[in-house]
Amino acid sequence: MTLVVVIVLLLLLLATGLPVAFSLGIAGTAGLVMFGGPSLLTGILSTAPGSAVGSYEFMTIPMFLLMAEFMVASRISDTLFSAIACWTARLPGGLGVATALTGAAFGAISGSSTAAAATLSKSSIPAMLAQGYERQFASGIVSISGTLAMLIPPSVAIIFYGLLSGASVAKLLVAGIIPGVLVTLVIIFTIWLLIWRKPSITGKTSTYTWAEKLSSLKVAGPFCALFLLVTGLIYLGIATPVESSAIGALGALVFTVISGRMTRAIFLQAVARTCATSAMIALIVISAQIFGYFITATGTTQRLVEAVGAAGLSPYTVLAFLVVLYLVLGCFLDQLSILILTIPIALPLIIKLGFDPIWFGILVILLAEVGMVTPPVGLNVFVVSKSTNTPVSEVFHGVWPHVAAHVALILVLIIFPQIVLWLPSTMGGRA
């Protein structure tokens, strides 16, 4: 009965629009008092905050956030789309392909899907419209391309899953590479399929000289170098994710200084934004742990595992239920909220059924990607709509083919989990 009351309280708090961190903290606190009294709550509050954010791996988040802030301050992202478009101009839907590749590149320096969608909206949609692309086709590409930031390392969502699950953050980050590449290719092939069905949705193409193409490499170079530096060190086992994130932040700082765009005001602004975002995430982690203690104390997870075992359901039946659940939750909640509400309960069940937690983490991130572009919330869709003054319904219409393609890819990764697990299995010794 206590569990039901607390869950109802949590849902009511979320329905009022209270931030998820406060909702979890209040519901978890109430549950602990109801279950074990004030002494249980006092004991947990005396240790939970320190253990939640005092972990070594948590430092990965502010370092990667700082790296992203410095790279945005360098304003290299403003010209990255144009640089990639030089090389994709002759391909069918060349600007759409460039948008997908830019989304992947932006994901290599920023773990924020909405930030990626906002950046792409300002650069790629005007260019596509100028070449005669249909607006809903162009906005759909941008909406789905922004989600790549959630999967391609460094991804805040992946790191957050690692903190919640206790799985290796290094292996999770590396595990996101191949699925990230596959998602990029799926977006590109979906673009080509849509053009094949209706060639009029794109317009004229541009041509570029070899001098312009070679000159564009000066822009793409820093992105590639930073990605290879950060991810390569983790993969080879030379550095831990925390060490690699610090090196990445330093590399981004050096590049921004060299580019001549670093000022005292920009530096302080980047640090302030990093601190604010890190504090927000820390509060979410602390609240999630308090709520998690309540779930553990009530034995909810253990009873759920036992109930599933007694029911005799096959592992894939349970997995199918969870996939549908995550797709539904994605329609209403952001990815971090989904993770903190479900992982403490779902992960022990998944492990009991014999599935790999690294693979499951990537699967959950992919499902959250779909949620970023599905109604009624679809944060990326609303970001693109607001940035381009495009009706929300038109953006949703343009993104549906990509949602279907994403779901097909998720099914492939469920059937062939080694696609996700192969690269982490080849990592160096410090992973």
N, C-alpha and C positions, 0 to 999 in steps of 0.2 A: 504493500500500500504506500509506503514511504517513497518508493521509486516512482510510482505513478504520479504522486503529488508533485515531486520534484521535476519530473519531465514536463508535466502540465505547466508548472511555474516557469520553466525555461522557455517553453514555446510561447507563453503569454508575454514574457519579457522581450523575446525576439520579435513578436508581432507588433509590439509598441514602438519598434524602431530603436530600442536600446542597443548600443554596440555589443557585439558578441562577447567581448572580453568581460564586460560588466554583467551581462546576462549569465554567463557561465559561472562567474565568481559568486554572484548572489545565489543562484540555484544550488551550486555546490556547497556553499556555506550553510544554507538552510537545510540541505540534505544531511550534512554532517552533524548539525545540531539535533535534528530530529532522530538520527540513527544512533548517535553515541553521546550526545550531550555536549555542553560547552568545553569540557576537558579534552575531548577528541579533536574538536575544532582548534582549540588553542595549541595543542601539540602539533597539528599539521601546519598551521599558519606560522609556527616558529621555525619550521624547516623547509616548507614547500617553496617559498620564493627563492631562497638561496640555491636550493638544489635544481630548481627549474632553469634559472638563467646563469648559474655558476659553472655549467658544464663547459669544457674546453671547446666542444664543437659549436656552441652558440656564437662564438666569436666569428665564425664564418659569415654569418648574416650581416653584421655591420661592415665588415671588410668588403664584401661583394657589393653592398649598397653604396659604399664610398667609391668603389671602382666605377660603378655605373654613373654616379654623380659627376665624377671627374671627366668621364668620356662624353657625357651630355654637355658639360661645360665647354669642352673643346669644340663643340658644334660640328664634329665630323659626321654625326648622324644626318645632318641636314643635306650633305652632298653624297652620302652613301648610295641612295637610291639612283641618282643620276649616274654614278660610277658603274653600278651594276647594269643599268639599262643600256649602257654602251655595248655591252657584250651580249645582251639578250634581244637586241632590237630586231634582228632578222628572224627570230623564232616566232611561231604563231602566238599571238597574245603576248608579245615581248615585254610590254610594261607590266602585265599581270604576273608574268614569270619573275620579273625583277622585283615586284612587290613581295612575292613569296620568299625569294632569296634574301631580300632586305630584312624581312621579318625574322628569318633564321639568324642573320648576322647581328641584328639588334638584340636578339635573345642571348647572344654570346657575351653581351656586356650588361644586360639588364634582365632581372628576373620578374619584371612587372609586365603583365599582359596588357593592361589598360594603357600604360605608358607607351608601349610599342604600338598599339592601335592608334593612339592620339598622334604619335610622331608620323606614322605612315599616312594617316589621313591628310596631314598638311603637305606632304611631299608627293605621294603617288597618285592620289585621287585627282587633283587638278591636272596632273600630266596625262592621266588616262582620259579624262573628259576632253582635254584639248585635242587628243588624237581621235576622238569620236567614239570612245567606249560608252556603252550603256551605263547609266548611273548605278542601277541596282547590281549589275555585274561587277563593276569596279568596287562598290562599297562592300559587297560580299567577300571579295578577295582580301580586302584590307582587314575586315573583321576577323576572318579565320587566320590570316597570316600573323596577326598580333598575338594569337594564342601560343605561338612557337616559343615565346619568351618563358613560358611555364615549364617547358620540357628540356630545351637545350641548356646545358650548364654554362654559367652558374644560374641555377633556378632557386629562388627563395622557397617556392612550394616544395621542391624536392628536399631541400635542406630541412624545412619544417617537418616534413614526413619523417625524415631521419631522426630528428629530435624526439618526435612523438613515439616512434616505433622502436627506437634503440638500434635500428639497422645501420650498417656502415654508410656514412654520408659519402665517403669516397666512392664506394661501389655504386651507390644510387646516382651520383652525378655522372659517372662514366656510363652507367646503364641507360641514361637518357640520350646518349649520342646517336645510336643507331635508330631508335624510334623517332628522334627528332629529324634525322635525315629522311626517314620514310614518310613522315608527315609532310615534310616539305615537298617530296616527290609526289605524294598523293594530291596535294593542292595543285601542283603544276599539271598533273595528268587530268585532274578535274577541269581545270581551265581549258585545256586542249579539247576535252570531250564536249564541253559546252560550246566552244567555238566551232567544232565539227558539226554539231547539231544546228547551230545558228550563227553562221559566219558574220552576220551583220552586227553582232554585239561588240565587235572591235572595229576600229577605223584604220586609218593609214598607218604605215610604219615609217620609222626614221632610219637614217643610215649614218654611220660614224666612220671616220677615217681611223687607220691604225694608230696614228699619232694620238688621237683622242682616246682610243682604247688603252694604249700604254700609259697615257697620262693619268687615266682613272685608277690605275693600280696604286698610285700614291695615296689615294683615299682609302682603298680597301686594305692596304698593307697593315696599318696599325690594328685594325680589327682582327685580322688573321693572326698577327703576331701575338696579340694579347690572349686570344682564344687558345692558341697552341701552347703559350707559356703556362697559362693557368691549368687547363685541362691536361696538357702533356705531363706536367710535373706530378699531377695526381695519378694519372694512368701509369706512369713509369715507377711510381712508388718513391720518387725522390723527395716529395713534400706531401705533408698531410693537407687536407682541405683548408684548414686554418692557415697554415704556412703559405699555401698557394694563393689563398684569397688576399693575404697581406702583400705578397709579391705583385699580384694583379693590381691592387690599389696603388701601390708604389709606381708600377709601370704606367698606369693611367695618369697619375700625377705628373710623371716625367714627360709624357707625351703632351699633356695639356700645357705645361710650361714651355716646351719646345715650340708648340704651335703659336705661342705668343698671346693666348687668350686667358691665361691665368692672372687674376688680380687678387688683391687681398679680400675684396668684397665677395668675389666668386668662391674663393677658397672657404671663407667663413660660412657662406650660404650652403655650400656642399656639405660641410661638416655638420651644420645645424640640421639640415634635412635628414642626413644619415642618422643623427642622434634621435630625432623625433620619430622616424620610422622604426628604428631599432627599439625604442622605448615602447612603441605601440605593440610591436611583435612580442617583446618581453612580457608585457601585461597579458597578452593573449596566452602565451605559454604558461604563465603562472596560474591564470584562471583555469586553463585546460587541465593543469595538474591537480588543482583543488577538486574540480569536478571528477577527474579520473580517480582520485582517492575515494570519493563517495561511491562511484561505480564499483570499485574494487571491494570496498568495505561491505557493500550489500551482496556481493557474490553474483552479480548480474551476469557477468561474462562467463563465469564457470557454469552457471545454470543454463545459459544459452548453448554453450558447447555440449553439455550433457544432453540437452533436449534435442539438438540436431543429431547427435549420435544415436539417441534412442529412437528417433523417427526413421532412421535407416535411409535418409536421403543421400543420393550420390553427391560427391564433391562438386560436380559441375552443375547440378541443380541448384545447390546453395550459391555457387558463384554466379549463376545466371540471375538469381534473385538479387544479389548484391549489385550486379551491373545495372539492372533496371532501377534499383534504389538510388544509385549514384547519379544516373541520368535524370531521375526525377528531382533529387536534391539540387542538382546543378541548375535546374530551372528557377530556383528560388534563392540559393545561397552562393556566396563567393567561395573560392577554393579553400582558403584557410579555414573558414567556418565549417566546411564539409569535413575537412581532415580532423579537426579537433573534436567534432561531434561524433564521428564514426570510428576512427582508428582504434581508440581504446577498447571498443567492443568488437569490431569486425576483424582486427588483426589476429587476436588469439584464436578465433574461429578458423580463419584462413590457414594459420600454421597447423592447427589440429587436423585440418583436412588434407594436409600434405603439400600445400602450395608454398612457393618461395616468397618471402616478404619483400625482397628486392623487386621481383617481377610484379608483385601486387602493387607496390608503390608506384611504379611507372604506369601500370594500368589505371590506377586511381587518378593520377595526374592527367592522363589522356581523357578519361571520362569527365574530369573537371574542365578540360579544354572545351569539350562539347557544350558543357553548361554555360561557358562564357559567351556563347552565341545563340542560345536557345531561349525562347520566350518562357515566362513573362519578364524575367530580369535581364539576362543576356547583356552583361555589363559592356562588353566590347561593342555590341551593336549600338547601344545608347551613346557610347563615346564617339563612334564614327558618325552617328546621326547628328549629334550636337556639333561636331567639328566641321561637318560639311553641309549642314542645313538640309539633310536628306530625311524624308519621312521614315520613322522607325519601321513601319510595315514594309517599306521598300527595301531596307537593308536586310530585314529578316528574310524576305523573299529571295534576295540574292545570295544568302549564305546557306540556304537549305541543301543545295547539291553537295556542298562541302561537308555538311553535317552527316549526310548519308555516306559519303566516302570515308569520313572519320570512323563511323560505326563499323564499316566493313573492315577497316584496318585493325580496329580493336578486336574484332572476331579472329582475325589472322593471328594476332599476338597471343590470344587465348589458346588457340589451337597449337601454335608453335612458340612456346615460351622461351626457347633457346635463342630466338632472335633478340630478346632483351638480355638474356643472361650470359651470352657468349663473351661479349667484350669485357664485362667485369671479371669473368673467370680467368682472363689472360693478364690481369693487372700485376704490377710489381709488388714487392714484399711489404710495403708500409700501408697498403690499403686496408 
